[in-house]
Amino acid sequence: VQLQASGGGVVRAGESLTLACTASGITFKGLVGWYRQALGDKRELVALISSRSETEYNYSVKGRFTISRGNAKNTVYLRMNNLKPEDTAVYYCMTYYNGEVWGQGTLVTVSS
């Protein structure tokens, strides 16, 4: 079971990016989360989507980010609008399959 996070890059403040988390070996049936870790900071939750597609967001991204499931059952997206420099971090996706399974992370850099 592996998770692959992709879609990161360098953007300017106010621009958008869409991250994708693709699973191999499983389909996403349960909870999937996006987390991020900025340099020198602890990893923090960004967004969660449940098996029933109920969502939760970190207060700092609410209204700007959207987590969603793709039509393919092994992909979850994170649409990030109106990006800010403080969104700069490595973004990871995570799900549960006999314990926590983490992707390798994708770097998002937002310049002012």
Phi and psi in degrees as GROMACS dihedral restraints (atoms count N, CA, C in turn):
[ dihedral_restraints ]
;  ai    aj    ak    al  type     phi  dphi    fc
    3     4     5     6     1  -138.6    20    10
    4     5     6     7     1   148.2    20    10
    6     7     8     9     1  -116.3    20    10
    7     8     9    10     1   137.8    20    10
    9    10    11    12     1  -121.9    20    10
   10    11    12    13     1   115.8    20    10
   12    13    14    15     1   -95.6    20    10
   13    14    15    16     1   135.6    20    10
   15    16    17    18     1  -146.4    20    10
   16    17    18    19     1   168.2    20    10
   18    19    20    21     1   105.6    20    10
   19    20    21    22     1    -3.4    20    10
   21    22    23    24     1   -69.3    20    10
   22    23    24    25     1   168.4    20    10
   24    25    26    27     1   173.5    20    10
   25    26    27    28     1  -168.5    20    10
   27    28    29    30     1  -109.0    20    10
   28    29    30    31     1   123.0    20    10
   30    31    32    33     1  -134.2    20    10
   31    32    33    34     1   168.8    20    10
   33    34    35    36     1   -94.9    20    10
   34    35    36    37     1   157.4    20    10
   36    37    38    39     1   -54.1    20    10
   37    38    39    40     1   136.6    20    10
   39    40    41    42     1    94.4    20    10
   40    41    42    43     1   -15.9    20    10
   42    43    44    45     1   -84.8    20    10
   43    44    45    46     1   178.8    20    10
   45    46    47    48     1  -125.4    20    10
   46    47    48    49     1   156.3    20    10
   48    49    50    51     1  -145.0    20    10
   49    50    51    52     1   152.7    20    10
   51    52    53    54     1  -122.3    20    10
   52    53    54    55     1   121.2    20    10
   54    55    56    57     1   -94.3    20    10
   55    56    57    58     1   149.2    20    10
   57    58    59    60     1  -125.2    20    10
   58    59    60    61     1   139.2    20    10
   60    61    62    63     1  -117.5    20    10
   61    62    63    64     1   115.4    20    10
   63    64    65    66     1  -114.8    20    10
   64    65    66    67     1   128.8    20    10
   66    67    68    69     1   -98.7    20    10
   67    68    69    70     1   142.4    20    10
   69    70    71    72     1  -121.1    20    10
   70    71    72    73     1   136.4    20    10
   72    73    74    75     1    95.6    20    10
   73    74    75    76     1   -15.4    20    10
   75    76    77    78     1  -146.3    20    10
   76    77    78    79     1   168.4    20    10
   78    79    80    81     1  -112.2    20    10
   79    80    81    82     1   152.1    20    10
   81    82    83    84     1   -77.8    20    10
   82    83    84    85     1   107.6    20    10
   84    85    86    87     1  -109.4    20    10
   85    86    87    88     1   -27.2    20    10
   87    88    89    90     1  -110.2    20    10
   88    89    90    91     1  -149.6    20    10
   90    91    92    93     1   -68.6    20    10
   91    92    93    94     1   135.6    20    10
   93    94    95    96     1  -129.8    20    10
   94    95    96    97     1   136.4    20    10
   96    97    98    99     1  -129.4    20    10
   97    98    99   100     1   149.9    20    10
   99   100   101   102     1  -107.9    20    10
  100   101   102   103     1   133.3    20    10
  102   103   104   105     1  -126.9    20    10
  103   104   105   106     1   164.2    20    10
  105   106   107   108     1  -144.1    20    10
  106   107   108   109     1   155.1    20    10
  108   109   110   111     1  -139.2    20    10
  109   110   111   112     1   114.7    20    10
  111   112   113   114     1   -84.9    20    10
  112   113   114   115     1   159.6    20    10
  114   115   116   117     1   -58.5    20    10
  115   116   117   118     1   123.8    20    10
  117   118   119   120     1    84.3    20    10
  118   119   120   121     1    -3.6    20    10
  120   121   122   123     1  -108.5    20    10
  121   122   123   124     1   166.8    20    10
  123   124   125   126     1   -79.6    20    10
  124   125   126   127     1   156.6    20    10
  126   127   128   129     1   -67.7    20    10
  127   128   129   130     1   137.5    20    10
  129   130   131   132     1  -130.7    20    10
  130   131   132   133     1   152.5    20    10
  132   133   134   135     1   -72.2    20    10
  133   134   135   136     1   135.3    20    10
  135   136   137   138     1  -104.5    20    10
  136   137   138   139     1   -50.9    20    10
  138   139   140   141     1  -158.9    20    10
  139   140   141   142     1   150.5    20    10
  141   142   143   144     1  -129.4    20    10
  142   143   144   145     1   147.8    20    10
  144   145   146   147     1  -133.1    20    10
  145   146   147   148     1   132.0    20    10
  147   148   149   150     1   -89.1    20    10
  148   149   150   151     1   177.6    20    10
  150   151   152   153     1   -62.8    20    10
  151   152   153   154     1   -24.2    20    10
  153   154   155   156     1   -98.6    20    10
  154   155   156   157     1    14.9    20    10
  156   157   158   159     1    64.7    20    10
  157   158   159   160     1    24.3    20    10
  159   160   161   162     1   -77.6    20    10
  160   161   162   163     1   142.8    20    10
  162   163   164   165     1  -122.8    20    10
  163   164   165   166     1   152.8    20    10
  165   166   167   168     1  -138.4    20    10
  166   167   168   169     1   148.8    20    10
  168   169   170   171     1  -134.7    20    10
  169   170   171   172     1   149.2    20    10
  171   172   173   174     1   -62.5    20    10
  172   173   174   175     1   139.7    20    10
  174   175   176   177     1   -57.5    20    10
  175   176   177   178     1   -28.7    20    10
  177   178   179   180     1   -73.9    20    10
  178   179   180   181     1   -15.7    20    10
  180   181   182   183     1  -116.5    20    10
  181   182   183   184     1    -4.9    20    10
  183   184   185   186     1   -59.5    20    10
  184   185   186   187     1   132.2    20    10
  186   187   188   189     1    89.9    20    10
  187   188   189   190     1   -14.7    20    10
  189   190   191   192     1  -112.4    20    10
  190   191   192   193     1   -34.4    20    10
  192   193   194   195     1  -107.8    20    10
  193   194   195   196     1   148.6    20    10
  195   196   197   198     1  -135.8    20    10
  196   197   198   199     1   125.3    20    10
  198   199   200   201     1   -99.3    20    10
  199   200   201   202     1   139.5    20    10
  201   202   203   204     1  -153.4    20    10
  202   203   204   205     1   158.9    20    10
  204   205   206   207     1   -94.4    20    10
  205   206   207   208     1   140.9    20    10
  207   208   209   210     1   -81.5    20    10
  208   209   210   211     1   168.9    20    10
  210   211   212   213     1   -64.6    20    10
  211   212   213   214     1   -35.9    20    10
  213   214   215   216     1   -73.8    20    10
  214   215   216   217     1   132.1    20    10
  216   217   218   219     1   -72.3    20    10
  217   218   219   220     1    -0.6    20    10
  219   220   221   222     1  -113.4    20    10
  220   221   222   223     1    21.9    20    10
  222   223   224   225     1  -134.6    20    10
  223   224   225   226     1   137.4    20    10
  225   226   227   228     1  -129.2    20    10
  226   227   228   229     1   137.5    20    10
  228   229   230   231     1  -110.9    20    10
  229   230   231   232     1   156.7    20    10
  231   232   233   234     1  -130.8    20    10
  232   233   234   235     1   105.9    20    10
  234   235   236   237     1   -88.6    20    10
  235   236   237   238     1   124.8    20    10
  237   238   239   240     1  -119.4    20    10
  238   239   240   241     1   112.3    20    10
  240   241   242   243     1  -106.7    20    10
  241   242   243   244     1   160.1    20    10
  243   244   245   246     1    48.5    20    10
  244   245   246   247     1    52.3    20    10
  246   247   248   249     1   -64.3    20    10
  247   248   249   250     1   146.5    20    10
  249   250   251   252     1  -120.7    20    10
  250   251   252   253     1   156.5    20    10
  252   253   254   255     1   -54.9    20    10
  253   254   255   256     1   -32.5    20    10
  255   256   257   258     1   -72.8    20    10
  256   257   258   259     1    -4.9    20    10
  258   259   260   261     1   -84.0    20    10
  259   260   261   262     1    -6.1    20    10
  261   262   263   264     1   -61.1    20    10
  262   263   264   265     1   123.8    20    10
  264   265   266   267     1  -178.0    20    10
  265   266   267   268     1   170.8    20    10
  267   268   269   270     1   -90.5    20    10
  268   269   270   271     1   127.7    20    10
  270   271   272   273     1  -103.4    20    10
  271   272   273   274     1   131.8    20    10
  273   274   275   276     1  -121.8    20    10
  274   275   276   277     1   148.2    20    10
  276   277   278   279     1  -110.6    20    10
  277   278   279   280     1   155.3    20    10
  279   280   281   282     1  -147.9    20    10
  280   281   282   283     1   144.7    20    10
  282   283   284   285     1  -143.0    20    10
  283   284   285   286     1   177.8    20    10
  285   286   287   288     1  -111.4    20    10
  286   287   288   289     1   126.5    20    10
  288   289   290   291     1  -154.1    20    10
  289   290   291   292     1    98.3    20    10
  291   292   293   294     1    54.7    20    10
  292   293   294   295     1    43.6    20    10
  294   295   296   297     1   112.9    20    10
  295   296   297   298     1  -178.5    20    10
  297   298   299   300     1   -75.0    20    10
  298   299   300   301     1   139.0    20    10
  300   301   302   303     1  -124.5    20    10
  301   302   303   304     1   125.6    20    10
  303   304   305   306     1  -115.8    20    10
  304   305   306   307     1   143.6    20    10
  306   307   308   309     1   -80.8    20    10
  307   308   309   310     1   176.8    20    10
  309   310   311   312     1   -86.0    20    10
  310   311   312   313     1   -11.7    20    10
  312   313   314   315     1    96.8    20    10
  313   314   315   316     1   148.3    20    10
  315   316   317   318     1  -136.0    20    10
  316   317   318   319     1   135.0    20    10
  318   319   320   321     1   -86.3    20    10
  319   320   321   322     1   130.2    20    10
  321   322   323   324     1  -116.3    20    10
  322   323   324   325     1   123.5    20    10
  324   325   326   327     1  -121.2    20    10
  325   326   327   328     1   124.0    20    10
  327   328   329   330     1  -116.4    20    10
  328   329   330   331     1   117.8    20    10
  330   331   332   333     1   -94.6    20    10
  331   332   333   334     1   151.2    20    10
